[in-house]
Amino acid sequence: QHHLSNPGVKCVAICDVDDSILNERSSEIQKKFNQSPKLYKDFRKLLEQKDIDAVIVGTPDHWHCLITVYALQAGKHVYCEKPMANTIAECNIMVRAANYYNNQIVQIGQQQRSGFVFQKAMEFIKTGRIGKLRRVNIWANFEYGVGQPIVPDEPVPAGVDFEMWLGPAPQRSFNRTRFHGSWRHFWNYGGGLMSDWGVHLLDIALWAVDIKEPPEKVLVYGANTFHEPRSRETFDSMTVIYPKDDFVINWDMTGGIARGPYDSSYGLAFIGDLGTLSADRSKLILYPEWDGQAKKPKTEEYRFTEGRESHGDHIKNFIECIRTGSKPACPPETGRVAALHVHIPNIAARTGEPILIWDDANNRFTNSSRANELITPSYRSPWKLPEY
């Protein structure tokens, strides 16, 4: 609906494998925007519709690569939700496909890059307001991060094309804890809280010093520390250290709780010689260091607590880029770097490797054959991993 709030944008088609969701979204668009989109359950049929200029890929992560590539092949612009793909290999393919179809715009949904709070944070950091950046502490604490209570498998609900929902993922029976809303806790479909919020927050840390490469080295601890068994494969608690050239990024997440540092369930703290800048989507606060000799703060305090929505601005940027041919705020190359900052720690935790070394030029880990086995997914027939 953010897209439809832009002048000249119409919803001409919607695709979903679940009739109930399809009808619900269609009804919402009819009531709010007085538009009657065509309805599809197979995205390939939707892409055949000639009057479609752009598509939004808001599926489970394991579908992002295929649908994005198919859409580019069909001549469409693409807004793809984050993380841009569920594996390293799929991220690489999407970047190459976007470069091949370079007359079309691909925007990755890391919308914080278009938000006031984080743009202001970048201004402060890059103009020296907090001095030399020494560390970025990132945290993400969310109730949903522990997964759902365990329930048995059951028949596929009426109106759901579960075969299409699975797509390239392995065949299995239906379980509602692996479906709407909670699919991201299973490796075949997503990467848990690490990939869901890690992409957003790590992207901002990387932006602060214009890092344009995946991590060369990560130190990782991942575990499930919640007090009861849950339906999940991913981890509810992770700590990751990313050593950089002259500073360090530290990631901490704990599913099942909703409080955190600076009274925020998620956020970043940019620690500099002159002060610490704390940021989330609703507030930005600069805490100055104290100069004991001069008897005054080393930098000027700043507080913004009003909150501003960023999703609409990110979509507006996408629409403007389609019309002007400009480079989007978050192109696939940027999405890939952020995605690999979450996929590599997840691979480390899955394989039990406390340290992983990544060789980006050769697309491999140098210290773990088990980790290398998780770079590329195995697609279930008849789906095939695209080649670009």
Secondary structure, DSSP 8 states (H G I E B T S, - for coil): -TGGGSTT----EEE-SBHHHHHHHHHHHHHHH----EEESSHHHHHT-TT--EEEE-S-GGGHHHHHHHHHHTT-EEEE-SSS-SSHHHHHHHHHHHHHTTTS-EEES-GGGGSHHHHHHHHHHHTTTT-SEEEEEEEE--GGGG-B---------TTB-HHHHHTTS------GGGSTTTGGGSTTT--HHHHHHHHHHHHHHHHHTT--S--SEEEEEEE--SSS--B-SS-SEEEEEEE-SSSEEEEEEETT----GGG-SEEEEEEESSEEEEE-SS-EEEEE-EETTTTEESS--EEE-S----HHHHHHHHHHHHHH----SS-HHHHHHHHHHHHHHHHHHHHT-SEEEEETTTTEESS-HHHHTTSS----TT------
